[in-house]
């Protein structure tokens, strides 16, 4: 059975739509892959951040334990600092005054 000229016209008219659909499908696959990669990257960065936070918390807990163990040393050092501060003369506090416009903020123009 031979191809009729009307069939050729229909095929050529539909060929553009078919090629566009194929291109959109390929772009859709690439877009889906890029979105999945972005999500995977986000997950890995979140996991890395949580691991780092856990390590920082562990380090801070270790510091607290060290502080509790060295509390007696800290108390003796603080008493020495207090004695030094008592020996120093007191500073005179400086009073700072600011200028404020009495009309500022009292008049509101609502006429626009």
C-alpha positions as semicolon CSV with decimal commas, in nm:
position;residue;x (nm);y (nm);z (nm)
1;X;0,000;0,000;0,000
2;X;0,147;0,333;-0,104
3;X;0,162;0,654;0,101
4;X;-0,082;0,913;-0,021
5;X;0,014;1,285;-0,044
6;X;-0,244;1,374;0,222
7;X;-0,071;1,132;0,459
8;X;0,264;1,303;0,396
9;X;0,111;1,642;0,475
10;X;-0,026;1,509;0,804
11;X;0,305;1,348;0,897
12;X;0,504;1,666;0,829
13;X;0,253;1,878;1,023
14;X;0,270;1,644;1,323
15;X;0,650;1,605;1,307
16;X;0,705;1,943;1,477
17;X;0,478;1,851;1,767
18;X;0,644;1,514;1,807
19;X;0,992;1,669;1,815
20;X;0,879;1,930;2,071
21;X;0,731;1,658;2,293
22;X;1,054;1,457;2,271
23;X;1,260;1,765;2,361
24;X;1,033;1,844;2,659
25;X;1,064;1,487;2,783
26;X;1,443;1,504;2,767
27;X;1,444;1,838;2,947
28;X;1,205;1,699;3,205
29;X;1,442;1,413;3,280
30;X;1,736;1,651;3,314
31;X;1,534;1,883;3,535
32;X;1,427;1,594;3,756
33;X;1,789;1,482;3,791
34;X;1,904;1,832;3,884
35;X;1,628;1,862;4,147
36;X;1,723;1,524;4,294
37;X;2,088;1,629;4,307
38;X;1,995;1,953;4,483
39;X;1,787;1,762;4,739
40;X;2,069;1,514;4,797
41;X;2,316;1,799;4,844
42;X;2,080;1,965;5,092
43;X;2,045;1,641;5,289
44;X;2,419;1,587;5,307
45;X;2,482;1,945;5,422
46;X;2,216;1,907;5,691
47;X;2,369;1,581;5,809
48;X;2,713;1,741;5,816
49;X;2,576;2,037;6,011
50;X;2,411;1,811;6,270
51;X;2,733;1,614;6,315
52;X;2,929;1,936;6,366
53;X;2,671;2,064;6,613
54;X;2,691;1,739;6,808
55;X;3,069;1,765;6,822
56;X;3,048;2,126;6,941
57;X;2,802;2,030;7,213
58;X;3,028;1,748;7,321
59;X;3,323;1,985;7,339
60;X;3,122;2,237;7,541
61;X;3,017;1,963;7,785
62;X;3,381;1,866;7,826
63;X;3,464;2,228;7,906
64;X;3,189;2,239;8,167
65;X;3,329;1,930;8,334
66;X;3,673;2,088;8,337
67;X;3,532;2,407;8,484
68;X;3,359;2,219;8,765
69;X;3,684;2,038;8,843
70;X;3,882;2,360;8,850
71;X;3,626;2,560;9,048
72;X;3,852;2,586;9,352
73;X;4,131;2,731;9,144
74;X;3,889;2,978;8,987
75;X;3,764;3,086;9,330
76;X;4,117;3,155;9,452
77;X;4,194;3,353;9,136
78;X;3,871;3,551;9,167
79;X;3,948;3,640;9,530
80;X;4,289;3,771;9,417
81;X;4,121;3,982;9,150
82;X;3,876;4,122;9,405
83;X;4,163;4,226;9,629
84;X;4,332;4,403;9,338
85;X;4,010;4,583;9,249
86;X;3,964;4,698;9,607
87;X;4,310;4,851;9,598
88;X;4,231;5,049;9,282
89;X;4,050;5,382;9,327
90;X;3,692;5,403;9,204
91;X;3,632;5,572;8,872
92;X;3,403;5,871;8,853
93;X;3,100;5,790;8,640
94;X;3,055;6,019;8,338
95;X;2,702;6,140;8,275
96;X;2,618;6,164;7,906
97;X;2,339;6,396;7,796
98;X;2,164;6,387;7,463
99;X;1,982;6,669;7,287
100;X;1,622;6,593;7,201
101;X;1,400;6,817;6,990
102;X;1,075;6,879;7,185
103;X;0,869;6,921;6,865
104;X;0,997;6,604;6,704
105;X;0,724;6,340;6,673
106;X;0,440;6,552;6,814
107;X;0,293;6,683;6,487
108;X;0,158;6,424;6,241
109;X;0,046;6,543;5,898
110;X;-0,241;6,321;5,785
111;X;-0,361;6,539;5,499
112;X;-0,120;6,361;5,266
